Amino acid sequence: MRKFFVFNRIPLSILVLALGFYIGFAVTWWIAWIFLLVGILMIAAHFLIGPMSLIQKFVEEGDMEGAKKLLDKVKKPEWLYKPVRSSFYMLQANFSTMSDNLDQAETDLKKSINAGITEKGFEGTAYLQLGSISYKKGNTKEAVEYLKKAVKLGLPDADNTATAYIQLASIAVQRREFKSAKMYYAKAKSSKPTNKQVVDQLTEMGKYMSRIPG
């Protein structure tokens, strides 16, 4: 029912507005204005929110294909309400990253940040993703700037925090800045991640760090 309502806001709003005008001319405007207001709000919701209110359920259920189809229905993301627009570009960036389209992912993440991320920890996550993209593209200077900003802003959980520090440690190793590398490794370890992939990365890095003198 909710999906039907979201996907048919415009035709439903036209019906509600038509009913409002009919009641206004045939009965009284004291009642008609309620229908007119509802119709206008429905049109506003279509352009300011779109189908974004449905996407969270698809993501939680792991239906990424369904979530992507909903994203594709948004034809004018620049018209979305700022926090909703930010979420739209963040999700778009995730899909671009999954398809290894790093340039598009980077563009979408910057648009998400510019729209104004309101959820706590999500801005830090956006900068973490930007740092990871820059790292993959070989731009270590930019990667360090983004990763440092990510940990400064705060990340939503221990796994993301550890990931940021692991990447900073890896860059420091590449630059032969071993003191910094050990410091970032220690911070990654103290974050106490639980994700197996992150823990494995930390374990492998620990083996390397044990061979560094000093």
KOLMAR-647147 format. One line per 4 residues: number of its first residue (from 1); their letters; for each residue x, y, z of N, C-alpha, C, O, CB. Coordinates in steps of 0.02 Angstrom, whole numbers, plus 32768, in hexadecimal, padded with zeros to 4 digits. Glycine has a CB too. Layout:
BEGIN
NUM> A> X,Y,Z,X,Y,Z,X,Y,Z,X,Y,Z,X,Y,Z | ... $
END
This chain:
BEGIN
1> MRKF> 802A,7FC4,8000,8000,8000,8000,802C,803F,8000,801F,806F,7FDB,7FD1,8000,803E | 805F,803E,802B,808B,8078,802E,80B1,8082,7FED,80B9,80BA,7FD5,80BD,8070,8068 | 80C7,804A,7FCF,80EB,804D,7F8F,80BE,806A,7F59,80D3,8094,7F31,8105,8007,7F7B | 807F,8053,7F58,804F,806D,7F27,8046,80B9,7F2F,8045,80DE,7EFE,800B,804A,7F2E $
5> FVFN> 8040,80CE,7F6D,8037,8116,7F7C,8073,813E,7F64,806B,8173,7F46,802B,8121,7FC7 | 80B0,8126,7F73,80ED,814A,7F61,80F5,814E,7F15,8108,8183,7EFB,812A,8127,7F80 | 80E7,8116,7EF3,80F1,8115,7EAA,80BA,813A,7E84,80C3,8149,7E48,80F4,80CD,7E93 | 8083,8148,7EA5,804B,8168,7E82,8037,81AB,7EA3,7FFD,81BF,7EA1,800E,813A,7E82 $
9> RIPL> 8068,81CD,7EC0,8059,820C,7EE2,803A,8240,7EB2,8009,8261,7EC4,8099,8229,7F00 | 8056,8246,7E76,803F,827A,7E48,7FF6,826E,7E32,7FCD,829B,7E39,806C,827D,7E0A | 7FE4,8232,7E16,7F9E,8228,7E04,7F6E,822C,7E3F,7F36,8246,7E39,7F95,81E4,7DE2 | 7F84,8214,7E79,7F5A,8218,7EB5,7F51,8261,7ECB,7F1B,8274,7EE0,7F77,81F0,7EEE $
13> SILV> 7F87,8288,7EC6,7F82,82CF,7EDA,7F54,82F5,7EAB,7F30,8322,7EC1,7FC7,82F0,7EDA | 7F54,82E2,7E6B,7F27,8303,7E3A,7EDF,82F3,7E4B,7EB3,831F,7E48,7F37,82EC,7DF2 | 7ED2,82B5,7E5E,7E8E,82A2,7E73,7E78,82C8,7EB1,7E3F,82DF,7EB5,7E8B,8256,7E7F | 7EA5,82CD,7EE1,7E95,82F0,7F20,7E88,833B,7F12,7E5A,8358,7F2E,7ECE,82E8,7F54 $
17> LALG> 7EB2,8359,7EE7,7EA8,839F,7ED6,7E67,83A9,7EB1,7E42,83D9,7EBE,7EE3,83B9,7EAB | 7E58,837C,7E82,7E19,8380,7E5D,7DDD,837C,7E8C,7DAC,83A0,7E84,7E15,8349,7E27 | 7DE2,834E,7EBD,7DAD,8347,7EEE,7DA6,8386,7F18,7D6F,839B,7F29,7DBA,830A,7F1B | 7DDF,83A4,7F29,7DDF,83E2,7F50,7DBC,841A,7F2B,7D94,843F,7F48,7E25,83F6,7F61 $
21> FYIG> 7DCC,8422,7EEB,7DAC,8456,7EC3,7D61,8449,7EBA,7D39,8477,7EBC,7DCE,845C,7E7E | 7D51,8409,7EB1,7D09,83F8,7EAA,7CE3,840B,7EEA,7CAE,842A,7EE7,7D01,83AD,7E9B | 7CFF,83F7,7F24,7CDE,8407,7F63,7CDB,8453,7F6D,7CA9,846D,7F87,7D03,83E5,7F9F | 7D10,8475,7F59,7D12,84BE,7F61,7CDC,84E0,7F3A,7CBA,850D,7F54,7D55,84D8,7F4C $
25> FAVT> 7CD3,84CD,7EFC,7CA1,84EE,7ED1,7C5B,84D5,7EDE,7C2A,84FB,7ED8,7CB3,84E3,7E88 | 7C55,8494,7EF0,7C13,8477,7EF8,7BF8,847B,7F3F,7BBB,847E,7F49,7C14,842F,7EE2 | 7C25,847A,7F70,7C0E,8478,7FB6,7C29,84B5,7FDC,7C06,84E8,7FE4,7C26,8437,7FD9 | 7C66,84B0,7FF4,7C84,84E8,801B,7CD0,84E4,8019,7CED,84AD,801A,7C6B,84E6,8064 $
29> WWIA> 7CF0,851E,8018,7D39,8521,8019,7D55,8514,805E,7D91,8508,8066,7D51,8564,7FFF | 7D2A,8515,8091,7D41,8508,80D5,7D58,84BF,80DD,7D82,84B0,8107,7D09,8517,8107 | 7D3D,8494,80B4,7D52,844D,80B5,7D84,8440,807C,7DB3,8419,8084,7D15,841E,80AE | 7D7A,8462,8044,7DA2,8456,8009,7DED,8464,8014,7E17,8442,7FF8,7D8A,8482,7FD0 $
33> WIFL> 7DFD,8496,803E,7E43,84A7,8047,7E6C,846E,8064,7EA9,846A,8058,7E49,84E4,8074 | 7E4C,8441,808A,7E70,8408,80A6,7E88,83DA,806E,7EC1,83C4,806E,7E42,83E1,80D8 | 7E5C,83CD,803E,7E6E,83A2,8005,7EA3,83C3,7FDA,7ED1,83A2,7FC1,7E30,8391,7FDB | 7E9D,8405,7FD0,7ECE,842A,7FA8,7F13,8428,7FC9,7F45,841F,7FA7,7EB7,8472,7F9E $
37> LVGI> 7F15,8430,800B,7F54,842E,8030,7F74,83E9,802B,7FB1,83E4,8020,7F49,8441,807A | 7F4C,83B4,8034,7F66,8370,8030,7F82,8363,7FEA,7FB8,8344,7FE3,7F2E,833C,8040 | 7F5F,8379,7FB7,7F76,8370,7F72,7FB8,8393,7F65,7FE5,8377,7F45,7F43,838A,7F41 | 7FBF,83D0,7F7E,7FFD,83F6,7F76,8037,83D5,7F9B,806F,83D1,7F81,7FF4,843E,7F8F $
41> LMIA> 8029,83BC,7FD8,805D,839A,7FFF,8073,8359,7FDD,80AE,8347,7FE1,8042,838B,8046 | 8046,8337,7FBD,8057,82F9,7F99,8085,8308,7F5E,80B5,82E3,7F51,8017,82D6,7F81 | 8077,833E,7F3B,80A2,8352,7F02,80E7,8365,7F1C,811A,8353,7EFF,8083,838D,7EDB | 80E8,838B,7F54,8128,839F,7F71,8150,8362,7F87,818D,8360,7F7D,811D,83CE,7FAE $
45> AHFL> 812F,8331,7FA4,8151,82F4,7FBB,816E,82CD,7F80,81A3,82AE,7F85,8120,82C7,7FE3 | 814B,82CF,7F48,8163,82AB,7F0C,81A7,82C6,7EF5,81D3,829F,7EE3,8130,82B2,7ED2 | 81AF,8308,7EF6,81EC,8326,7EDE,8222,832E,7F15,825E,832B,7F06,81DD,836A,7EC1 | 820D,8337,7F54,823D,8342,7F8A,8256,8302,7FAB,828D,8301,7FC7,821E,836E,7FBE $
49> IGPM> 822E,82CD,7FA7,8240,828E,7FC8,8246,8255,7F95,8272,822B,7F9A,820D,827C,7FFE | 8219,8254,7F64,821A,8220,7F32,820F,81DC,7F51,81E9,81D6,7F81,825D,8220,7F0C | 822E,81A7,7F37,8225,8164,7F53,8257,8153,7F8A,825C,8119,7FA0,822B,8130,7F1C | 827D,8185,7FA2,82B3,8178,7FD1,829A,815B,8014,82BF,8138,8036,82D8,81B9,7FDF $
53> SLIQ> 825B,8168,8025,8240,814E,8064,8239,8102,8062,8232,80E2,8097,81FD,816E,8074 | 823A,80E5,8026,8232,809C,8020,8275,8078,801D,8278,803B,8029,820B,808C,7FE2 | 82AA,809C,800F,82EB,807D,8000,8309,805A,803D,8328,8025,8036,831B,80B0,7FE7 | 8301,8077,8079,8321,805A,80B5,830C,8012,80BF,8335,7FE8,80D3,830E,8084,80F2 $
57> KFVE> 82CC,8002,80B3,82B4,7FBE,80BC,82D8,7F8E,808C,82EA,7F57,809F,8268,7FBA,80B2 | 82E1,7FA4,804E,8303,7F7A,801C,834C,7F6D,8032,8365,7F35,802B,8301,7F9C,7FD7 | 836D,7FA2,804B,83B3,7F9B,8060,83B8,7F6C,809B,83E4,7F41,809D,83D1,7FE0,8071 | 838B,7F74,80CC,838C,7F4A,8108,8381,7F01,80F7,839C,7ED4,8118,8358,7F61,813A $
61> EGDM> 8358,7EF4,80C3,8349,7EB0,80AF,837D,7E94,807E,8379,7E5A,806A,8304,7EAC,808E | 83AE,7EBE,806C,83E3,7EA8,803F,83CF,7EA6,7FF6,83F2,7E8A,7FCC,83F9,7E65,8053 | 8396,7EC4,7FE7,837E,7EC7,7FA1,839C,7F04,7F7F,837A,7F36,7F75,8330,7EC9,7F9E | 83DC,7EFE,7F6D,83FF,7F37,7F4F,83E6,7F47,7F09,83E7,7F80,7EF2,844A,7F2A,7F4D $
65> EGAK> 83CF,7F13,7EE6,83B3,7F1E,7EA3,8374,7F48,7EA7,8369,7F75,7E7E,83A5,7EDA,7E80 | 834A,7F37,7ED8,830C,7F5E,7EE2,831B,7FA5,7EF6,82FA,7FD4,7EDE,82E1,7F3D,7F16 | 834D,7FAE,7F21,8361,7FF2,7F36,837B,801A,7EFB,836C,8055,7EF5,8397,7FEE,7F6D | 83A2,7FF9,7ED0,83BE,801B,7E95,8386,8031,7E66,8388,8068,7E49,83F0,7FEE,7E70 $
69> KLLD> 8353,8007,7E5D,831B,8018,7E31,82F6,8055,7E4C,82E0,8080,7E25,82EA,7FDD,7E2C | 82F0,805A,7E8E,82CF,8094,7EAC,82F9,80D3,7EA1,82DE,8108,7E91,82C3,8089,7EF8 | 833B,80CD,7EA9,8367,8107,7E9D,8360,8120,7E55,8360,815C,7E49,83B1,80F3,7EAC | 835B,80F1,7E27,8356,8103,7DE0,8315,8127,7DD0,8310,8148,7D9C,835B,80C5,7DB5 $
73> KVKK> 82E3,8121,7DFC,82A4,8144,7DF1,82A9,818F,7E00,827E,81B6,7DEC,826D,8124,7E1C | 82DE,81A2,7E24,82E7,81E9,7E35,8308,820C,7DF8,8343,8203,7DEB,8314,81F2,7E76 | 82E1,8232,7DD4,82FA,8253,7D97,8319,8297,7DA5,8343,82AE,7D7E,82C2,825A,7D66 | 8305,82B7,7DDC,831F,82F9,7DEC,8339,82F9,7E35,8319,8317,7E60,82E9,8330,7DE2 $
77> PEWL> 8372,82D8,7E42,838B,82D5,7E87,839A,831A,7EA5,8398,8323,7EE2,83CA,82AB,7E8A | 83AA,834B,7E79,83B8,838E,7E92,837A,83B0,7EAF,8381,83E3,7ED1,83D4,83B9,7E59 | 833F,8395,7EA2,8301,83B1,7EBE,82F1,8393,7F03,82C7,83AD,7F27,82C7,83A5,7E8E | 8312,835D,7F15,8304,833D,7F55,8316,836B,7F8F,8343,8394,7F8A,832A,82FA,7F5A $
81> YKPV> 82F2,8362,7FC6,8301,8386,8004,8349,8374,8019,835D,833A,8013,82CE,8374,803D | 836F,83A5,8031,83B7,839C,803C,83CC,835B,8060,83F5,8336,8045,83D1,83D6,8062 | 83B0,834C,809B,83C5,830E,80BC,83B5,82D0,8092,83DB,829F,8092,83A3,8308,8100 | 837C,82D1,806F,8368,8299,8044,8398,8295,8008,83AC,825F,7FF4,831F,82A1,802C $
85> RSSF> 83AA,82D0,7FED,83D9,82D3,7FB5,841D,82B6,7FC9,843D,8293,7FA2,83E0,831B,7F9C | 8432,82C6,8006,8471,82AC,801F,8471,8260,8023,84A1,8240,800F,8481,82CA,8064 | 843A,8244,803C,8433,81FB,8040,8432,81DC,7FFB,844E,81A6,7FF0,83F4,81E8,8067 | 8411,81FE,7FCC,840D,81E5,7F87,8453,81DE,7F6A,8464,81A9,7F4E,83E2,8215,7F5B $
89> YMLQ> 847B,8212,7F6F,84BE,8210,7F52,84EC,81DF,7F76,8518,81C2,7F58,84DD,8256,7F52 | 84E2,81D7,7FB8,8509,81A7,7FDE,84FC,8160,7FC5,852A,8138,7FBB,84FA,81AD,8029 | 84BC,814F,7FBB,84AA,810E,7FA1,84C3,8105,7F5A,84DB,80CF,7F47,845E,8104,7FA4 | 84BC,813A,7F32,84D4,8138,7EED,851F,812A,7EEB,8537,8104,7EC1,84C4,817A,7EC9 $
93> ANFS> 8543,8149,7F19,858C,813F,7F1D,859C,80F6,7F2F,85CC,80DA,7F15,85AB,816E,7F52 | 8574,80D8,7F5B,8580,8092,7F6E,8578,8064,7F32,859F,8036,7F28,854F,807D,7FA6 | 8545,8071,7F09,853A,8048,7ECE,8572,8053,7E9B,8588,8024,7E7A,84F6,8058,7EAE | 8588,8091,7E94,85C0,80A0,7E66,8600,807C,7E7D,8626,8064,7E53,85CC,80EC,7E62 $
97> TMSD> 860B,807A,7EBF,8646,8058,7EDA,8641,800D,7ECD,8673,7FED,7EBB,864D,8065,7F25 | 8606,7FF1,7ED6,85FB,7FA9,7ECA,8609,7F96,7E81,8621,7F5F,7E73,85B4,7F96,7EDD | 85FB,7FC4,7E54,8607,7FB7,7E0D,864D,7FCF,7DF7,865D,7FCF,7DBC,85D2,7FD8,7DE1 | 8675,7FE3,7E29,86BA,7FF9,7E1E,86BF,8038,7DF3,86F2,8045,7DD2,86E2,7FC1,7DFC $
101> NLDQ> 868A,8060,7DF4,868B,80A1,7DD2,86A0,80D6,7E05,8677,80FA,7E21,8644,80B3,7DB3 | 86E2,80D9,7E12,86FC,8102,7E49,86F3,814D,7E3D,86E6,8173,7E6C,8746,80F3,7E52 | 86F9,8162,7DFE,86F0,81AA,7DEF,86A9,81C0,7DFF,869F,81F6,7E1C,8701,81B8,7DA5 | 8678,8198,7DEB,8632,81A9,7DF8,8624,81A7,7E43,8600,81D1,7E5E,8602,817A,7DD2 $
105> AETD> 8640,8175,7E65,8637,816E,7EAD,8652,81AC,7ED1,8633,81C6,7EFF,8659,812F,7EC8 | 868C,81C3,7EBB,86AB,81FE,7ED9,8680,823C,7ECF,8676,8263,7EFD,86F1,820A,7EBB | 8664,8243,7E93,8638,827C,7E84,85FA,827A,7EAF,85E5,82AD,7ECA,8625,827B,7E3A | 85DB,823E,7EB5,859E,8237,7EDD,85AA,8244,7F27,8581,8263,7F48,8581,81F0,7ED4 $
109> LKKS> 85E3,822E,7F41,85F4,823A,7F87,85FB,8284,7F95,85E4,829D,7FC9,8634,8214,7F9A | 861C,82A8,7F68,8625,82F0,7F71,85E1,8314,7F6F,85D6,8344,7F93,8654,830C,7F3C | 85B5,82FD,7F43,8571,831A,7F40,854B,830C,7F80,8525,8336,7F98,854B,82FE,7F03 | 8555,82D0,7F9C,8534,82BF,7FDB,854B,82EC,8014,8523,8304,803B,8541,8275,7FED $
113> INAG> 858D,82F8,8017,85A9,8324,804B,8590,836C,8041,857E,838D,8072,85F6,8322,8049 | 8590,8383,8003,857A,83C8,7FF5,8530,83D2,8004,851B,840A,8015,8587,83D9,7FAC | 8508,839D,7FFE,84C1,83A3,800E,84B5,83A9,8058,8481,83C1,806E,849B,8366,7FF2 | 84E6,8394,8080,84E1,839A,80C9,84CB,8359,80E9,848F,834A,80EB,84B1,83D1,80DB $
117> ITEK> 84FA,8332,8102,84EA,82F2,8122,84D7,8300,816B,84FE,831D,8190,8526,82C0,811E | 849B,82EA,817F,8483,82F9,81C2,848D,82C0,81F3,8493,82CB,822F,843A,830B,81BF | 848F,8281,81DA,8496,8248,8207,84DC,8246,8225,850E,824F,8202,8487,8206,81E1 | 84DE,823A,8267,851E,8238,828A,8549,81FF,8270,8532,81C6,826A,8512,8230,82D6 $
121> GFEG> 8587,820E,8260,85B6,81DC,8249,85B6,81D2,81FE,85E6,81B6,81E2,85A7,819B,826A | 8581,81E8,81DC,857C,81DC,8194,85AA,8209,816C,85C3,81F6,8137,8535,81E4,817C | 85B6,8245,8185,85E5,8272,8162,862B,8254,8166,8651,8255,8135,85E3,82B9,8181 | 863D,823B,81A1,867E,821A,81A8,8684,81DE,8179,86B9,81D2,815C,8689,8204,81F0 $
125> TAYL> 864D,81B8,8172,864C,817F,8145,8657,8194,80FC,867A,8172,80D7,860B,8158,814B | 8639,81CC,80EA,8641,81E6,80A5,868A,81F7,8098,86A5,81E8,8063,8615,8224,809A | 86AB,8216,80C9,86F2,8227,80C1,871E,81E9,80C2,8751,81E6,80A0,8708,8258,80F8 | 8709,81B6,80E8,872E,8176,80E8,872B,8157,80A2,875D,813E,8089,8710,8145,811D $
129> QLGS> 86F0,8159,8084,86E9,813D,8040,8711,8165,800E,872F,8149,7FE0,869F,813C,802C | 8711,81A7,8016,8739,81D1,7FE9,8783,81C1,7FF1,87A8,81BE,7FC0,872D,821C,7FF6 | 8798,81B7,802F,87DE,81A4,803C,87F0,8162,801C,8826,815A,8000,87EA,81A2,8086 | 87C2,8131,8022,87CF,80EF,8005,87D4,80F3,7FB9,87FD,80D2,7F9A,8796,80BE,8019 $
133> ISYK> 87A9,811C,7F9B,87AA,8125,7F52,87EB,8145,7F3C,880B,812F,7F0C,876E,814F,7F3B | 8800,817A,7F60,883F,819B,7F4F,8879,816C,7F57,88A8,816D,7F2F,8849,81DA,7F7B | 8877,8142,7F8A,88AC,8110,7F96,88B0,80DF,7F5C,88E6,80CF,7F44,889F,80EB,7FD8 | 8875,80C6,7F46,8873,8097,7F0D,888D,80B8,7ECD,88AB,8097,7EA3,882C,807D,7F03 $
137> KGNT> 8880,80F9,7EC6,8895,811C,7E8A,88DE,8133,7E8D,88F8,8150,7E5E,8868,8159,7E7E | 88FE,8125,7EC6,8945,8135,7ECE,8954,817C,7EE5,898E,8190,7EE6,8967,812A,7E8E | 8920,81A1,7EF7,892A,81E6,7F0F,892E,81E4,7F5C,88FE,81F2,7F7E,88F0,8215,7EF8 | 8969,81D2,7F75,8971,81C7,7FBD,896B,8208,7FE5,8953,8208,801E,89B3,81A5,7FCC $
141> KEAV> 8982,8240,7FC8,897E,827F,7FEC,8935,8292,7FFB,8924,82A5,8033,89A0,82B7,7FC3 | 890C,828C,7FC8,88C5,829A,7FD0,88A4,8267,7FFE,8879,8278,8027,88A1,829B,7F8C | 88B9,8228,7FF8,889D,81F3,8022,88A9,8201,806C,887C,81F8,8095,88BC,81AF,800E | 88E5,8216,807C,88F6,8226,80C2,88CA,825F,80DC,88B2,825C,8115,8941,8238,80C9 $
145> EYLK> 88C0,8291,80B4,8897,82CA,80C8,884F,82B4,80D7,8832,82C8,810A,8897,8301,8092 | 8833,828B,80AB,87EF,8273,80B4,87EA,8245,80F1,87BA,824B,8118,87D7,824F,8075 | 8819,8218,80F8,8817,81E8,812F,881F,8209,8173,87FD,81F7,81A3,884E,81B3,8127 | 884B,823B,8177,8853,8260,81B6,8813,8287,81C7,8800,828C,8201,888E,8291,81B0 $
149> KAVK> 87F3,82A2,8193,87B5,82C6,819F,877E,8296,81B6,8754,82A8,81DF,879F,82EB,815F | 877F,8259,819B,874D,8227,81AD,8750,8217,81F8,871D,8216,821A,8756,81E7,8184 | 878E,8209,8211,8794,81F8,8258,8788,8235,8284,8772,822E,82BD,87DB,81DA,8266 | 8797,8270,826B,878B,82AC,8292,8740,82B9,829A,872A,82CC,82D0,87AC,82E9,8271 $
153> LGLP> 871A,82AE,8265,86D2,82B9,8267,86AF,8282,828F,867A,828D,82AC,86B5,82BC,8221 | 86CE,8247,8290,86B1,820E,82B4,8690,81DE,8284,866F,81F2,8254,867E,8227,82E7 | 8699,819D,8291,867D,8169,8268,864A,8141,8291,864F,813F,82CE,86B5,813A,824D | 861A,8121,826F,85E2,8102,8293,85F2,80C5,82BD,85CC,80B4,82EB,85AE,80F0,8263 $
157> DADN> 862A,80A2,82AE,8639,8065,82D5,8684,8057,82D5,86AB,8078,82B3,8612,8029,82B8 | 8697,8024,82FB,86DD,8012,8304,86FC,7FF8,82C3,8737,8004,82B6,86E4,7FDD,833A | 86D5,7FD5,829A,86EF,7FB9,825C,8704,7FF0,822B,8739,7FEC,820C,86BC,7F8B,823C | 86D9,8023,8224,86EA,805B,81F8,8725,8083,8212,8751,8097,81EC,86AD,808A,81F0 $
161> TATA> 8727,808C,8254,875F,80B1,8272,87A1,808B,8267,87D3,80A9,8255,8753,80BB,82BE | 879F,804A,8273,87DC,8021,8268,87F1,8022,821F,882D,8025,8210,87CF,7FD9,827F | 87C0,8020,81F2,87CF,8021,81AA,87F4,8062,8197,8824,8060,8171,878F,801B,8181 | 87DD,8099,81B2,87FD,80DA,81A4,8846,80DA,81BB,8873,80EF,8197,87D6,8114,81C5 $
165> YIQL> 8850,80C2,81F7,8895,80C0,8213,88C1,808E,81EF,88FD,809A,81E6,8893,80B0,825E | 88A5,8055,81DA,88CC,8024,81B4,88E4,8042,8172,891E,8038,815E,88A1,7FE4,81A6 | 88B8,8067,8151,88CC,8086,8112,8900,80BD,811D,892F,80C4,80F6,888F,80A4,80EF | 88F8,80E3,8153,892B,8116,8163,896E,80F5,8172,89A3,810E,815E,8914,8141,819F $
169> ASIA> 896D,80BC,8196,89AA,8098,81A6,89CB,807D,8166,8A08,807F,815F,899B,805E,81D6 | 89A2,8064,8138,89BD,8049,80F9,89DF,807F,80D0,8A14,8073,80B3,8985,8029,80CF | 89C1,80B9,80CF,89DF,80F1,80A9,8A21,8106,80CB,8A52,8114,80A9,89AE,812E,80A6 | 8A20,8108,810D,8A5D,811B,8132,8A96,80E9,8124,8AD0,80FC,811D,8A4F,811E,817E $
173> VQRR> 8A84,80A9,811F,8AB6,8076,810F,8AD3,8082,80C9,8B10,807E,80BF,8A97,802F,8114 | 8AA7,8090,809A,8ABD,809E,8055,8AEE,80D9,8053,8B1E,80D9,802C,8A81,80AD,8028 | 8AE2,8109,807E,8B0D,8144,8080,8B4A,813A,80AE,8B74,8167,80B6,8AE5,8180,8098 | 8B4E,80FE,80CB,8B84,80ED,80F9,8B83,811A,8137,8BB7,8128,8155,8BC7,80F2,80D7 $
177> EFKS> 8B47,812F,814A,8B3E,8156,8187,8B29,8124,81BD,8AEF,8122,81D1,8B08,8190,817E | 8B58,80FD,81D4,8B49,80C3,81FE,8B2E,80D6,8243,8B04,80B2,8260,8B87,8099,8207 | 8B44,810F,825E,8B2A,8125,829F,8AE0,8134,829A,8AB9,8120,82C5,8B51,8164,82B7 | 8ACC,8157,8264,8A85,8166,825A,8A5E,8126,824C,8A26,811E,8263,8A7D,8197,821F $
181> AKMY> 8A7D,80F8,8226,8A5C,80B9,8216,8A4B,8092,8256,8A14,8078,825C,8A88,808E,81E8 | 8A7A,808F,8284,8A6F,806B,82C4,8A39,808E,82EE,8A10,806D,830F,8AB0,8067,82EC | 8A39,80D1,82EB,8A07,80F6,8311,89C0,80E7,82F6,8992,80DA,831D,8A15,8142,830D | 89B9,80E9,82B3,8977,80DC,8295,8962,8093,82A0,8927,8085,82AA,8978,80EC,824A $
185> YAKA> 8993,8065,829D,8984,801F,82AA,896A,8015,82F1,893B,7FF0,82FD,89C2,7FF3,829D | 898A,8037,8320,8975,8032,8366,892E,804C,8370,8906,8030,8395,89A6,8059,8394 | 891E,8083,834C,88DA,809F,8351,88A7,8071,8331,886F,8069,834A,88D7,80E5,832F | 88BB,8051,82FA,888E,8021,82D9,8880,7FE7,8307,8847,7FD0,830D,88AC,8008,8297 $
189> KSSK> 88B3,7FCF,8328,88AD,7F96,8356,8882,7FA8,8393,8859,7F80,83A9,88F2,7F7E,836D | 888C,7FE5,83AC,8866,7FFA,83E8,881C,8008,83D8,87F3,800D,8405,8886,803A,8405 | 880D,800D,8397,87C6,8016,8384,879E,7FD7,838F,8760,7FD9,8394,87C1,802B,833A | 87C1,7F9D,8394,87A2,7F5C,83A2,876C,7F4A,836E,8731,7F41,8381,8785,7F5C,83E8 $
193> PTNK> 877F,7F45,832F,874E,7F32,82FB,8736,7EEA,8304,8759,7EC2,8323,876C,7F3B,82B5 | 86FC,7EDB,82EA,86E0,7E97,82EF,86D5,7E77,82AA,86CF,7E3A,82A5,869E,7E99,8315 | 86D3,7EA0,8276,86CA,7E86,8233,8706,7E5A,8220,873F,7E6F,8227,86C1,7EBF,81FF | 86F9,7E1D,8207,872E,7DED,81F9,8761,7E08,81C8,879E,7DFF,81D1,8711,7DAD,81DF $
197> QVVD> 8749,7E29,8193,8777,7E43,8160,87A6,7E77,817D,87E2,7E78,816F,8750,7E60,8126 | 878A,7EA4,81A6,87B2,7ED8,81C5,87E3,7EBA,81F7,881D,7ECF,81FB,8785,7F0D,81E8 | 87CC,7E89,821E,87F7,7E67,824F,8831,7E44,822C,886A,7E47,8243,87CF,7E35,8279 | 8822,7E24,81F4,8856,7E02,81CD,888A,7E33,81B3,88C6,7E25,81B4,8837,7DDA,8193 $
201> QLTE> 8873,7E6C,819A,88A1,7EA0,8182,88CE,7EB9,81BB,890A,7EC4,81B2,8879,7EDC,8164 | 88AF,7EC0,81F5,88D4,7ED8,822F,8909,7EA4,8244,8941,7EB6,8257,88A4,7EE7,8269 | 88F6,7E64,8241,8924,7E2E,8253,8960,7E2D,8224,899A,7E27,823A,8900,7DEA,8252 | 8953,7E32,81E3,8989,7E32,81B1,89B7,7E6E,81BA,89F4,7E69,81B5,896C,7E32,8169 $
205> MGKY> 8998,7EA8,81C8,89C1,7EE4,81D3,89EB,7EDD,8212,8A24,7EF5,8215,8993,7F22,81D8 | 89CF,7EBC,8245,89F4,7EB1,8283,8A34,7E89,8278,8A67,7E97,8296,89C9,7E8E,82B6 | 8A30,7E56,824C,8A6B,7E2E,823B,8AA1,7E59,821C,8ADC,7E51,822A,8A58,7DF5,820A | 8A8D,7E88,81F1,8ABD,7EB3,81D0,8ADB,7EE5,8203,8B17,7EF3,8203,8A9C,7ED8,8195 $
209> MSRI> 8AAF,7F00,822D,8AC5,7F33,825E,8AF8,7F16,828F,8B25,7F39,82A6,8A89,7F4E,8284 | 8AF1,7ED5,829F,8B1F,7EB6,82CE,8B67,7EB1,82B3,8B96,7EA8,82D9,8B06,7E6F,82E0 | 8B6D,7EB7,8271,8BAF,7EB3,8252,8BCF,7EF7,8248,8C09,7EFC,8235,8BAB,7E91,820F | 8BAA,7F2C,8257,8BC5,7F70,824F,8BED,7F81,828F,8BD2,7F7C,82C6,8B8B,7FA4,8243 $
213> PG> 8C2B,7F95,8288,8C53,7FA6,82C4,8C3A,7FE6,82E5,8C1A,800F,82C5,8C9D,7FAE,82B1 | 8C49,7FEC,8325,8C39,8029,8349,8BF9,8024,8370,8BE5,8054,8391,8C34,8062,831A $
END
